[in-house]
Amino acid sequence: MSDFLCRIATPEKIVFEGEVSYLNAETLMGPTGILAHHAALISPLRAGKVELHLPNKTCLNFKVSDGFLKVDNNLAEIFSPEVKTA
């Protein structure tokens, strides 16, 4: 499975930046899974959990207040006013 770069940021700081194998976020369209080489996408986020599957088979969970998800050129970016580790 291929990996891709993921960045989670608030207006104040970058909360996470690194390679992931899979990302799952709650968007207004419903649960949205992202794998490497995903088509370009911009979507508003619902408040809820963001799940990151890392290449070493571990998982990181974050809670976001809202915001948006942008995917382009093998980079997934989540921008949210408030992000907490879950």
PDB file of N, CA, C and O in Angstrom:
ATOM      1  N   MET A   1       0.839  -1.170   0.000  1.00  0.00           N
ATOM      2  CA  MET A   1       0.000   0.000   0.000  1.00  0.00           C
ATOM      3  C   MET A   1       0.893   1.246   0.000  1.00  0.00           C
ATOM      4  O   MET A   1       1.882   1.301   0.731  1.00  0.00           O
ATOM      5  N   SER A   2       0.552   2.218  -0.799  1.00  0.00           N
ATOM      6  CA  SER A   2       1.313   3.461  -0.883  1.00  0.00           C
ATOM      7  C   SER A   2       0.934   4.384   0.262  1.00  0.00           C
ATOM      8  O   SER A   2      -0.159   4.298   0.823  1.00  0.00           O
ATOM      9  N   ASP A   3       1.854   5.261   0.592  1.00  0.00           N
ATOM     10  CA  ASP A   3       1.633   6.255   1.631  1.00  0.00           C
ATOM     11  C   ASP A   3       1.539   7.632   0.988  1.00  0.00           C
ATOM     12  O   ASP A   3       1.911   7.821  -0.170  1.00  0.00           O
ATOM     13  N   PHE A   4       1.036   8.585   1.756  1.00  0.00           N
ATOM     14  CA  PHE A   4       0.942   9.953   1.273  1.00  0.00           C
ATOM     15  C   PHE A   4       1.148  10.900   2.449  1.00  0.00           C
ATOM     16  O   PHE A   4       1.064  10.485   3.605  1.00  0.00           O
ATOM     17  N   LEU A   5       1.414  12.157   2.159  1.00  0.00           N
ATOM     18  CA  LEU A   5       1.670  13.150   3.189  1.00  0.00           C
ATOM     19  C   LEU A   5       0.349  13.691   3.718  1.00  0.00           C
ATOM     20  O   LEU A   5      -0.571  13.968   2.947  1.00  0.00           O
ATOM     21  N   CYS A   6       0.260  13.840   5.027  1.00  0.00           N
ATOM     22  CA  CYS A   6      -0.920  14.392   5.674  1.00  0.00           C
ATOM     23  C   CYS A   6      -0.480  15.513   6.607  1.00  0.00           C
ATOM     24  O   CYS A   6       0.534  15.414   7.299  1.00  0.00           O
ATOM     25  N   ARG A   7      -1.265  16.575   6.606  1.00  0.00           N
ATOM     26  CA  ARG A   7      -0.995  17.706   7.490  1.00  0.00           C
ATOM     27  C   ARG A   7      -2.311  18.109   8.148  1.00  0.00           C
ATOM     28  O   ARG A   7      -3.325  18.278   7.470  1.00  0.00           O
ATOM     29  N   ILE A   8      -2.289  18.262   9.469  1.00  0.00           N
ATOM     30  CA  ILE A   8      -3.445  18.748  10.217  1.00  0.00           C
ATOM     31  C   ILE A   8      -3.012  20.042  10.893  1.00  0.00           C
ATOM     32  O   ILE A   8      -2.034  20.067  11.640  1.00  0.00           O
ATOM     33  N   ALA A   9      -3.756  21.122  10.621  1.00  0.00           N
ATOM     34  CA  ALA A   9      -3.335  22.433  11.118  1.00  0.00           C
ATOM     35  C   ALA A   9      -4.502  23.212  11.703  1.00  0.00           C
ATOM     36  O   ALA A   9      -5.648  23.083  11.273  1.00  0.00           O
ATOM     37  N   THR A  10      -4.168  24.029  12.706  1.00  0.00           N
ATOM     38  CA  THR A  10      -5.076  25.029  13.246  1.00  0.00           C
ATOM     39  C   THR A  10      -4.502  26.386  12.825  1.00  0.00           C
ATOM     40  O   THR A  10      -3.411  26.431  12.257  1.00  0.00           O
ATOM     41  N   PRO A  11      -5.197  27.477  13.083  1.00  0.00           N
ATOM     42  CA  PRO A  11      -4.623  28.788  12.764  1.00  0.00           C
ATOM     43  C   PRO A  11      -3.315  29.068  13.521  1.00  0.00           C
ATOM     44  O   PRO A  11      -2.496  29.865  13.063  1.00  0.00           O
ATOM     45  N   GLU A  12      -3.119  28.420  14.669  1.00  0.00           N
ATOM     46  CA  GLU A  12      -1.934  28.676  15.488  1.00  0.00           C
ATOM     47  C   GLU A  12      -0.742  27.779  15.183  1.00  0.00           C
ATOM     48  O   GLU A  12       0.404  28.205  15.321  1.00  0.00           O
ATOM     49  N   LYS A  13      -1.004  26.528  14.766  1.00  0.00           N
ATOM     50  CA  LYS A  13       0.117  25.593  14.628  1.00  0.00           C
ATOM     51  C   LYS A  13      -0.242  24.389  13.765  1.00  0.00           C
ATOM     52  O   LYS A  13      -1.410  24.128  13.478  1.00  0.00           O
ATOM     53  N   ILE A  14       0.789  23.672  13.365  1.00  0.00           N
ATOM     54  CA  ILE A  14       0.622  22.381  12.692  1.00  0.00           C
ATOM     55  C   ILE A  14       0.570  21.328  13.797  1.00  0.00           C
ATOM     56  O   ILE A  14       1.510  21.197  14.580  1.00  0.00           O
ATOM     57  N   VAL A  15      -0.519  20.588  13.855  1.00  0.00           N
ATOM     58  CA  VAL A  15      -0.733  19.590  14.893  1.00  0.00           C
ATOM     59  C   VAL A  15      -0.098  18.261  14.506  1.00  0.00           C
ATOM     60  O   VAL A  15       0.440  17.553  15.357  1.00  0.00           O
ATOM     61  N   PHE A  16      -0.162  17.928  13.229  1.00  0.00           N
ATOM     62  CA  PHE A  16       0.442  16.680  12.721  1.00  0.00           C
ATOM     63  C   PHE A  16       0.920  16.919  11.310  1.00  0.00           C
ATOM     64  O   PHE A  16       0.260  17.596  10.523  1.00  0.00           O
ATOM     65  N   GLU A  17       2.089  16.352  10.991  1.00  0.00           N
ATOM     66  CA  GLU A  17       2.577  16.344   9.614  1.00  0.00           C
ATOM     67  C   GLU A  17       3.432  15.103   9.444  1.00  0.00           C
ATOM     68  O   GLU A  17       4.431  14.922  10.141  1.00  0.00           O
ATOM     69  N   GLY A  18       3.032  14.247   8.510  1.00  0.00           N
ATOM     70  CA  GLY A  18       3.791  13.030   8.283  1.00  0.00           C
ATOM     71  C   GLY A  18       3.114  12.134   7.265  1.00  0.00           C
ATOM     72  O   GLY A  18       2.051  12.448   6.730  1.00  0.00           O
ATOM     73  N   GLU A  19       3.764  11.012   7.018  1.00  0.00           N
ATOM     74  CA  GLU A  19       3.260  10.029   6.067  1.00  0.00           C
ATOM     75  C   GLU A  19       2.165   9.187   6.721  1.00  0.00           C
ATOM     76  O   GLU A  19       2.293   8.770   7.872  1.00  0.00           O
ATOM     77  N   VAL A  20       1.097   8.945   5.979  1.00  0.00           N
ATOM     78  CA  VAL A  20       0.020   8.070   6.429  1.00  0.00           C
ATOM     79  C   VAL A  20      -0.340   7.110   5.301  1.00  0.00           C
ATOM     80  O   VAL A  20      -0.070   7.373   4.130  1.00  0.00           O
ATOM     81  N   SER A  21      -0.948   6.003   5.676  1.00  0.00           N
ATOM     82  CA  SER A  21      -1.417   5.028   4.691  1.00  0.00           C
ATOM     83  C   SER A  21      -2.888   5.228   4.370  1.00  0.00           C
ATOM     84  O   SER A  21      -3.343   4.921   3.268  1.00  0.00           O
ATOM     85  N   TYR A  22      -3.634   5.750   5.354  1.00  0.00           N
ATOM     86  CA  TYR A  22      -5.077   5.915   5.200  1.00  0.00           C
ATOM     87  C   TYR A  22      -5.541   7.013   6.139  1.00  0.00           C
ATOM     88  O   TYR A  22      -5.029   7.155   7.250  1.00  0.00           O
ATOM     89  N   LEU A  23      -6.512   7.787   5.685  1.00  0.00           N
ATOM     90  CA  LEU A  23      -7.116   8.849   6.490  1.00  0.00           C
ATOM     91  C   LEU A  23      -8.621   8.683   6.415  1.00  0.00           C
ATOM     92  O   LEU A  23      -9.167   8.443   5.338  1.00  0.00           O
ATOM     93  N   ASN A  24      -9.289   8.809   7.539  1.00  0.00           N
ATOM     94  CA  ASN A  24     -10.747   8.774   7.566  1.00  0.00           C
ATOM     95  C   ASN A  24     -11.226  10.006   8.317  1.00  0.00           C
ATOM     96  O   ASN A  24     -10.790  10.264   9.439  1.00  0.00           O
ATOM     97  N   ALA A  25     -12.126  10.769   7.698  1.00  0.00           N
ATOM     98  CA  ALA A  25     -12.661  11.984   8.317  1.00  0.00           C
ATOM     99  C   ALA A  25     -14.149  12.067   8.056  1.00  0.00           C
ATOM    100  O   ALA A  25     -14.657  11.529   7.073  1.00  0.00           O
ATOM    101  N   GLU A  26     -14.834  12.745   8.945  1.00  0.00           N
ATOM    102  CA  GLU A  26     -16.278  12.945   8.818  1.00  0.00           C
ATOM    103  C   GLU A  26     -16.512  14.257   8.073  1.00  0.00           C
ATOM    104  O   GLU A  26     -16.322  15.338   8.630  1.00  0.00           O
ATOM    105  N   THR A  27     -16.927  14.154   6.805  1.00  0.00           N
ATOM    106  CA  THR A  27     -17.208  15.344   6.008  1.00  0.00           C
ATOM    107  C   THR A  27     -18.716  15.531   5.914  1.00  0.00           C
ATOM    108  O   THR A  27     -19.481  14.685   6.379  1.00  0.00           O
ATOM    109  N   LEU A  28     -19.141  16.630   5.317  1.00  0.00           N
ATOM    110  CA  LEU A  28     -20.577  16.848   5.145  1.00  0.00           C
ATOM    111  C   LEU A  28     -21.194  15.813   4.213  1.00  0.00           C
ATOM    112  O   LEU A  28     -22.409  15.612   4.225  1.00  0.00           O
ATOM    113  N   MET A  29     -20.365  15.158   3.406  1.00  0.00           N
ATOM    114  CA  MET A  29     -20.848  14.090   2.521  1.00  0.00           C
ATOM    115  C   MET A  29     -20.952  12.757   3.250  1.00  0.00           C
ATOM    116  O   MET A  29     -21.469  11.788   2.694  1.00  0.00           O
ATOM    117  N   GLY A  30     -20.466  12.694   4.492  1.00  0.00           N
ATOM    118  CA  GLY A  30     -20.438  11.458   5.262  1.00  0.00           C
ATOM    119  C   GLY A  30     -19.002  11.048   5.519  1.00  0.00           C
ATOM    120  O   GLY A  30     -18.079  11.802   5.215  1.00  0.00           O
ATOM    121  N   PRO A  31     -18.798   9.850   6.082  1.00  0.00           N
ATOM    122  CA  PRO A  31     -17.433   9.378   6.322  1.00  0.00           C
ATOM    123  C   PRO A  31     -16.666   9.308   4.998  1.00  0.00           C
ATOM    124  O   PRO A  31     -17.157   8.767   4.008  1.00  0.00           O
ATOM    125  N   THR A  32     -15.470   9.860   5.004  1.00  0.00           N
ATOM    126  CA  THR A  32     -14.677   9.926   3.778  1.00  0.00           C
ATOM    127  C   THR A  32     -13.303   9.327   4.034  1.00  0.00           C
ATOM    128  O   THR A  32     -12.566   9.801   4.899  1.00  0.00           O
ATOM    129  N   GLY A  33     -12.959   8.293   3.290  1.00  0.00           N
ATOM    130  CA  GLY A  33     -11.661   7.646   3.394  1.00  0.00           C
ATOM    131  C   GLY A  33     -10.749   8.102   2.270  1.00  0.00           C
ATOM    132  O   GLY A  33     -11.165   8.227   1.118  1.00  0.00           O
ATOM    133  N   ILE A  34      -9.507   8.345   2.626  1.00  0.00           N
ATOM    134  CA  ILE A  34      -8.516   8.811   1.654  1.00  0.00           C
ATOM    135  C   ILE A  34      -7.342   7.837   1.628  1.00  0.00           C
ATOM    136  O   ILE A  34      -6.776   7.502   2.669  1.00  0.00           O
ATOM    137  N   LEU A  35      -6.988   7.394   0.443  1.00  0.00           N
ATOM    138  CA  LEU A  35      -5.798   6.576   0.213  1.00  0.00           C
ATOM    139  C   LEU A  35      -4.847   7.356  -0.689  1.00  0.00           C
ATOM    140  O   LEU A  35      -5.211   8.404  -1.222  1.00  0.00           O
ATOM    141  N   ALA A  36      -3.647   6.853  -0.857  1.00  0.00           N
ATOM    142  CA  ALA A  36      -2.666   7.489  -1.739  1.00  0.00           C
ATOM    143  C   ALA A  36      -3.240   7.650  -3.142  1.00  0.00           C
ATOM    144  O   ALA A  36      -4.004   6.804  -3.606  1.00  0.00           O
ATOM    145  N   HIS A  37      -2.878   8.714  -3.802  1.00  0.00           N
ATOM    146  CA  HIS A  37      -3.272   9.023  -5.187  1.00  0.00           C
ATOM    147  C   HIS A  37      -4.771   9.270  -5.340  1.00  0.00           C
ATOM    148  O   HIS A  37      -5.338   9.051  -6.410  1.00  0.00           O
ATOM    149  N   HIS A  38      -5.411   9.732  -4.252  1.00  0.00           N
ATOM    150  CA  HIS A  38      -6.835  10.058  -4.295  1.00  0.00           C
ATOM    151  C   HIS A  38      -7.053  11.237  -5.241  1.00  0.00           C
ATOM    152  O   HIS A  38      -6.174  12.085  -5.391  1.00  0.00           O
ATOM    153  N   ALA A  39      -8.195  11.287  -5.862  1.00  0.00           N
ATOM    154  CA  ALA A  39      -8.553  12.412  -6.727  1.00  0.00           C
ATOM    155  C   ALA A  39      -8.607  13.698  -5.901  1.00  0.00           C
ATOM    156  O   ALA A  39      -8.854  13.663  -4.695  1.00  0.00           O
ATOM    157  N   ALA A  40      -8.376  14.825  -6.562  1.00  0.00           N
ATOM    158  CA  ALA A  40      -8.436  16.124  -5.884  1.00  0.00           C
ATOM    159  C   ALA A  40      -9.817  16.306  -5.252  1.00  0.00           C
ATOM    160  O   ALA A  40     -10.835  15.925  -5.830  1.00  0.00           O
ATOM    161  N   LEU A  41      -9.830  16.896  -4.054  1.00  0.00           N
ATOM    162  CA  LEU A  41     -11.066  17.020  -3.285  1.00  0.00           C
ATOM    163  C   LEU A  41     -10.943  18.180  -2.315  1.00  0.00           C
ATOM    164  O   LEU A  41      -9.892  18.377  -1.704  1.00  0.00           O
ATOM    165  N   ILE A  42     -11.999  18.939  -2.173  1.00  0.00           N
ATOM    166  CA  ILE A  42     -12.133  19.913  -1.083  1.00  0.00           C
ATOM    167  C   ILE A  42     -13.521  19.692  -0.503  1.00  0.00           C
ATOM    168  O   ILE A  42     -14.515  19.709  -1.228  1.00  0.00           O
ATOM    169  N   SER A  43     -13.585  19.482   0.827  1.00  0.00           N
ATOM    170  CA  SER A  43     -14.874  19.212   1.461  1.00  0.00           C
ATOM    171  C   SER A  43     -14.897  19.803   2.862  1.00  0.00           C
ATOM    172  O   SER A  43     -13.903  19.728   3.585  1.00  0.00           O
ATOM    173  N   PRO A  44     -16.033  20.394   3.251  1.00  0.00           N
ATOM    174  CA  PRO A  44     -16.189  20.836   4.645  1.00  0.00           C
ATOM    175  C   PRO A  44     -16.201  19.632   5.575  1.00  0.00           C
ATOM    176  O   PRO A  44     -16.671  18.556   5.206  1.00  0.00           O
ATOM    177  N   LEU A  45     -15.682  19.820   6.780  1.00  0.00           N
ATOM    178  CA  LEU A  45     -15.678  18.768   7.793  1.00  0.00           C
ATOM    179  C   LEU A  45     -16.796  18.988   8.795  1.00  0.00           C
ATOM    180  O   LEU A  45     -17.171  20.122   9.092  1.00  0.00           O
ATOM    181  N   ARG A  46     -17.316  17.898   9.307  1.00  0.00           N
ATOM    182  CA  ARG A  46     -18.203  17.946  10.466  1.00  0.00           C
ATOM    183  C   ARG A  46     -17.330  17.812  11.710  1.00  0.00           C
ATOM    184  O   ARG A  46     -16.250  17.224  11.651  1.00  0.00           O
ATOM    185  N   ALA A  47     -17.779  18.340  12.803  1.00  0.00           N
ATOM    186  CA  ALA A  47     -17.079  18.114  14.064  1.00  0.00           C
ATOM    187  C   ALA A  47     -17.070  16.612  14.336  1.00  0.00           C
ATOM    188  O   ALA A  47     -18.099  15.947  14.212  1.00  0.00           O
ATOM    189  N   GLY A  48     -15.922  16.088  14.703  1.00  0.00           N
ATOM    190  CA  GLY A  48     -15.833  14.658  14.965  1.00  0.00           C
ATOM    191  C   GLY A  48     -14.412  14.156  14.890  1.00  0.00           C
ATOM    192  O   GLY A  48     -13.452  14.918  15.002  1.00  0.00           O
ATOM    193  N   LYS A  49     -14.299  12.852  14.697  1.00  0.00           N
ATOM    194  CA  LYS A  49     -13.005  12.177  14.747  1.00  0.00           C
ATOM    195  C   LYS A  49     -12.342  12.141  13.371  1.00  0.00           C
ATOM    196  O   LYS A  49     -12.995  11.943  12.347  1.00  0.00           O
ATOM    197  N   VAL A  50     -11.030  12.337  13.383  1.00  0.00           N
ATOM    198  CA  VAL A  50     -10.182  12.104  12.220  1.00  0.00           C
ATOM    199  C   VAL A  50      -9.236  10.977  12.603  1.00  0.00           C
ATOM    200  O   VAL A  50      -8.550  11.046  13.623  1.00  0.00           O
ATOM    201  N   GLU A  51      -9.206   9.951  11.785  1.00  0.00           N
ATOM    202  CA  GLU A  51      -8.407   8.762  12.062  1.00  0.00           C
ATOM    203  C   GLU A  51      -7.289   8.656  11.039  1.00  0.00           C
ATOM    204  O   GLU A  51      -7.532   8.679   9.832  1.00  0.00           O
ATOM    205  N   LEU A  52      -6.055   8.540  11.533  1.00  0.00           N
ATOM    206  CA  LEU A  52      -4.889   8.390  10.651  1.00  0.00           C
ATOM    207  C   LEU A  52      -4.263   7.020  10.873  1.00  0.00           C
ATOM    208  O   LEU A  52      -3.931   6.662  12.003  1.00  0.00           O
ATOM    209  N   HIS A  53      -4.103   6.260   9.808  1.00  0.00           N
ATOM    210  CA  HIS A  53      -3.404   4.976   9.866  1.00  0.00           C
ATOM    211  C   HIS A  53      -1.990   5.214   9.361  1.00  0.00           C
ATOM    212  O   HIS A  53      -1.795   5.613   8.212  1.00  0.00           O
ATOM    213  N   LEU A  54      -1.016   4.974  10.205  1.00  0.00           N
ATOM    214  CA  LEU A  54       0.375   5.229   9.865  1.00  0.00           C
ATOM    215  C   LEU A  54       1.016   4.026   9.183  1.00  0.00           C
ATOM    216  O   LEU A  54       0.533   2.902   9.325  1.00  0.00           O
ATOM    217  N   PRO A  55       2.099   4.253   8.445  1.00  0.00           N
ATOM    218  CA  PRO A  55       2.764   3.140   7.751  1.00  0.00           C
ATOM    219  C   PRO A  55       3.226   2.017   8.679  1.00  0.00           C
ATOM    220  O   PRO A  55       3.330   0.869   8.247  1.00  0.00           O
ATOM    221  N   ASN A  56       3.506   2.333   9.962  1.00  0.00           N
ATOM    222  CA  ASN A  56       3.957   1.291  10.903  1.00  0.00           C
ATOM    223  C   ASN A  56       2.789   0.525  11.521  1.00  0.00           C
ATOM    224  O   ASN A  56       2.968  -0.195  12.503  1.00  0.00           O
ATOM    225  N   LYS A  57       1.590   0.678  10.947  1.00  0.00           N
ATOM    226  CA  LYS A  57       0.368  -0.046  11.347  1.00  0.00           C
ATOM    227  C   LYS A  57      -0.250   0.475  12.647  1.00  0.00           C
ATOM    228  O   LYS A  57      -1.147  -0.170  13.191  1.00  0.00           O
ATOM    229  N   THR A  58       0.199   1.613  13.154  1.00  0.00           N
ATOM    230  CA  THR A  58      -0.452   2.221  14.311  1.00  0.00           C
ATOM    231  C   THR A  58      -1.491   3.222  13.819  1.00  0.00           C
ATOM    232  O   THR A  58      -1.545   3.556  12.635  1.00  0.00           O
ATOM    233  N   CYS A  59      -2.312   3.691  14.752  1.00  0.00           N
ATOM    234  CA  CYS A  59      -3.389   4.606  14.402  1.00  0.00           C
ATOM    235  C   CYS A  59      -3.366   5.805  15.351  1.00  0.00           C
ATOM    236  O   CYS A  59      -3.196   5.647  16.560  1.00  0.00           O
ATOM    237  N   LEU A  60      -3.538   6.996  14.796  1.00  0.00           N
ATOM    238  CA  LEU A  60      -3.662   8.220  15.587  1.00  0.00           C
ATOM    239  C   LEU A  60      -5.066   8.766  15.393  1.00  0.00           C
ATOM    240  O   LEU A  60      -5.595   8.748  14.281  1.00  0.00           O
ATOM    241  N   ASN A  61      -5.672   9.251  16.472  1.00  0.00           N
ATOM    242  CA  ASN A  61      -7.007   9.825  16.401  1.00  0.00           C
ATOM    243  C   ASN A  61      -6.986  11.261  16.899  1.00  0.00           C
ATOM    244  O   ASN A  61      -6.349  11.579  17.903  1.00  0.00           O
ATOM    245  N   PHE A  62      -7.686  12.111  16.183  1.00  0.00           N
ATOM    246  CA  PHE A  62      -7.823  13.512  16.551  1.00  0.00           C
ATOM    247  C   PHE A  62      -9.299  13.860  16.543  1.00  0.00           C
ATOM    248  O   PHE A  62     -10.087  13.236  15.833  1.00  0.00           O
ATOM    249  N   LYS A  63      -9.672  14.856  17.333  1.00  0.00           N
ATOM    250  CA  LYS A  63     -11.031  15.412  17.282  1.00  0.00           C
ATOM    251  C   LYS A  63     -10.922  16.816  16.708  1.00  0.00           C
ATOM    252  O   LYS A  63     -10.110  17.621  17.165  1.00  0.00           O
ATOM    253  N   VAL A  64     -11.741  17.104  15.709  1.00  0.00           N
ATOM    254  CA  VAL A  64     -11.762  18.431  15.104  1.00  0.00           C
ATOM    255  C   VAL A  64     -13.114  19.075  15.382  1.00  0.00           C
ATOM    256  O   VAL A  64     -14.126  18.386  15.513  1.00  0.00           O
ATOM    257  N   SER A  65     -13.120  20.409  15.470  1.00  0.00           N
ATOM    258  CA  SER A  65     -14.371  21.110  15.737  1.00  0.00           C
ATOM    259  C   SER A  65     -15.190  21.262  14.456  1.00  0.00           C
ATOM    260  O   SER A  65     -16.410  21.102  14.488  1.00  0.00           O
ATOM    261  N   ASP A  66     -14.568  21.554  13.376  1.00  0.00           N
ATOM    262  CA  ASP A  66     -15.117  21.650  12.026  1.00  0.00           C
ATOM    263  C   ASP A  66     -13.937  22.019  11.136  1.00  0.00           C
ATOM    264  O   ASP A  66     -12.797  21.720  11.491  1.00  0.00           O
ATOM    265  N   GLY A  67     -14.168  22.646  10.014  1.00  0.00           N
ATOM    266  CA  GLY A  67     -13.063  23.009   9.131  1.00  0.00           C
ATOM    267  C   GLY A  67     -13.259  22.416   7.760  1.00  0.00           C
ATOM    268  O   GLY A  67     -14.385  22.238   7.295  1.00  0.00           O
ATOM    269  N   PHE A  68     -12.123  22.106   7.102  1.00  0.00           N
ATOM    270  CA  PHE A  68     -12.254  21.477   5.796  1.00  0.00           C
ATOM    271  C   PHE A  68     -11.077  20.573   5.500  1.00  0.00           C
ATOM    272  O   PHE A  68     -10.006  20.694   6.094  1.00  0.00           O
ATOM    273  N   LEU A  69     -11.300  19.669   4.570  1.00  0.00           N
ATOM    274  CA  LEU A  69     -10.315  18.705   4.093  1.00  0.00           C
ATOM    275  C   LEU A  69      -9.987  19.045   2.653  1.00  0.00           C
ATOM    276  O   LEU A  69     -10.882  19.241   1.830  1.00  0.00           O
ATOM    277  N   LYS A  70      -8.701  19.114   2.353  1.00  0.00           N
ATOM    278  CA  LYS A  70      -8.242  19.350   0.979  1.00  0.00           C
ATOM    279  C   LYS A  70      -7.282  18.227   0.611  1.00  0.00           C
ATOM    280  O   LYS A  70      -6.355  17.918   1.359  1.00  0.00           O
ATOM    281  N   VAL A  71      -7.514  17.620  -0.551  1.00  0.00           N
ATOM    282  CA  VAL A  71      -6.637  16.565  -1.051  1.00  0.00           C
ATOM    283  C   VAL A  71      -6.205  16.950  -2.457  1.00  0.00           C
ATOM    284  O   VAL A  71      -7.041  17.254  -3.308  1.00  0.00           O
ATOM    285  N   ASP A  72      -4.894  16.935  -2.700  1.00  0.00           N
ATOM    286  CA  ASP A  72      -4.365  17.261  -4.026  1.00  0.00           C
ATOM    287  C   ASP A  72      -2.907  16.827  -4.103  1.00  0.00           C
ATOM    288  O   ASP A  72      -2.146  17.033  -3.158  1.00  0.00           O
ATOM    289  N   ASN A  73      -2.520  16.239  -5.206  1.00  0.00           N
ATOM    290  CA  ASN A  73      -1.125  15.843  -5.451  1.00  0.00           C
ATOM    291  C   ASN A  73      -0.533  15.010  -4.321  1.00  0.00           C
ATOM    292  O   ASN A  73       0.585  15.268  -3.877  1.00  0.00           O
ATOM    293  N   ASN A  74      -1.280  14.011  -3.856  1.00  0.00           N
ATOM    294  CA  ASN A  74      -0.815  13.085  -2.825  1.00  0.00           C
ATOM    295  C   ASN A  74      -0.527  13.768  -1.487  1.00  0.00           C
ATOM    296  O   ASN A  74       0.316  13.313  -0.714  1.00  0.00           O
ATOM    297  N   LEU A  75      -1.236  14.864  -1.228  1.00  0.00           N
ATOM    298  CA  LEU A  75      -1.163  15.590   0.041  1.00  0.00           C
ATOM    299  C   LEU A  75      -2.584  15.809   0.540  1.00  0.00           C
ATOM    300  O   LEU A  75      -3.415  16.378  -0.167  1.00  0.00           O
ATOM    301  N   ALA A  76      -2.862  15.355   1.759  1.00  0.00           N
ATOM    302  CA  ALA A  76      -4.151  15.596   2.404  1.00  0.00           C
ATOM    303  C   ALA A  76      -3.928  16.610   3.514  1.00  0.00           C
ATOM    304  O   ALA A  76      -3.057  16.430   4.365  1.00  0.00           O
ATOM    305  N   GLU A  77      -4.716  17.672   3.501  1.00  0.00           N
ATOM    306  CA  GLU A  77      -4.584  18.710   4.516  1.00  0.00           C
ATOM    307  C   GLU A  77      -5.927  18.909   5.204  1.00  0.00           C
ATOM    308  O   GLU A  77      -6.968  19.009   4.555  1.00  0.00           O
ATOM    309  N   ILE A  78      -5.884  18.963   6.515  1.00  0.00           N
ATOM    310  CA  ILE A  78      -7.069  19.258   7.311  1.00  0.00           C
ATOM    311  C   ILE A  78      -6.807  20.563   8.036  1.00  0.00           C
ATOM    312  O   ILE A  78      -5.803  20.721   8.730  1.00  0.00           O
ATOM    313  N   PHE A  79      -7.732  21.493   7.859  1.00  0.00           N
ATOM    314  CA  PHE A  79      -7.654  22.793   8.513  1.00  0.00           C
ATOM    315  C   PHE A  79      -8.867  22.908   9.426  1.00  0.00           C
ATOM    316  O   PHE A  79     -10.006  22.794   8.974  1.00  0.00           O
ATOM    317  N   SER A  80      -8.617  23.137  10.721  1.00  0.00           N
ATOM    318  CA  SER A  80      -9.706  23.222  11.691  1.00  0.00           C
ATOM    319  C   SER A  80      -9.335  24.248  12.771  1.00  0.00           C
ATOM    320  O   SER A  80      -8.169  24.354  13.150  1.00  0.00           O
ATOM    321  N   PRO A  81     -10.323  25.002  13.264  1.00  0.00           N
ATOM    322  CA  PRO A  81     -10.038  25.973  14.313  1.00  0.00           C
ATOM    323  C   PRO A  81      -9.577  25.314  15.613  1.00  0.00           C
ATOM    324  O   PRO A  81      -8.813  25.903  16.378  1.00  0.00           O
ATOM    325  N   GLU A  82     -10.053  24.074  15.860  1.00  0.00           N
ATOM    326  CA  GLU A  82      -9.682  23.391  17.096  1.00  0.00           C
ATOM    327  C   GLU A  82      -9.438  21.918  16.817  1.00  0.00           C
ATOM    328  O   GLU A  82     -10.289  21.232  16.250  1.00  0.00           O
ATOM    329  N   VAL A  83      -8.265  21.436  17.222  1.00  0.00           N
ATOM    330  CA  VAL A  83      -7.891  20.030  17.048  1.00  0.00           C
ATOM    331  C   VAL A  83      -7.351  19.518  18.371  1.00  0.00           C
ATOM    332  O   VAL A  83      -6.493  20.150  18.987  1.00  0.00           O
ATOM    333  N   LYS A  84      -7.856  18.372  18.806  1.00  0.00           N
ATOM    334  CA  LYS A  84      -7.377  17.730  20.038  1.00  0.00           C
ATOM    335  C   LYS A  84      -7.047  16.287  19.738  1.00  0.00           C
ATOM    336  O   LYS A  84      -7.660  15.679  18.861  1.00  0.00           O
ATOM    337  N   THR A  85      -6.084  15.728  20.456  1.00  0.00           N
ATOM    338  CA  THR A  85      -5.818  14.304  20.316  1.00  0.00           C
ATOM    339  C   THR A  85      -6.940  13.553  21.017  1.00  0.00           C
ATOM    340  O   THR A  85      -7.431  13.978  22.063  1.00  0.00           O
ATOM    341  N   ALA A  86      -7.331  12.454  20.438  1.00  0.00           N
ATOM    342  CA  ALA A  86      -8.442  11.675  21.001  1.00  0.00           C
ATOM    343  C   ALA A  86      -7.938  10.372  21.582  1.00  0.00           C
ATOM    344  O   ALA A  86      -8.725   9.582  22.102  1.00  0.00           O
TER     345      ALA A  86
END
